[in-house]
């Protein structure tokens, strides 16, 4: 449902697997839980529009790697990419 709502372009770096890999990359993306699953109870109902975001595997790993034990937000990781001067991923 997240993919239906938001598509398959990374919310952090704008990676589009289909554009890069052709048919092999069509409809490929990871889905990141904005609120970590480990912090929500079983009764929590996920809102596919506000709780999930499509990200490429690299950005997904960096979000979870985080800094100082803190999972990064999409905005924080975008900022890191920007301050490092990366313009073409």
Buried (B, 14 or more C-beta within 10 A) or exposed (E): EBBEEBEBBBBBBEBBBBEEEEEEBEEBBBBBBBBEEEEEEEEEEBEEEEBBBBBBEBBBEBBEEEEEEEBBBBEBBBEBBEEEEEEEE
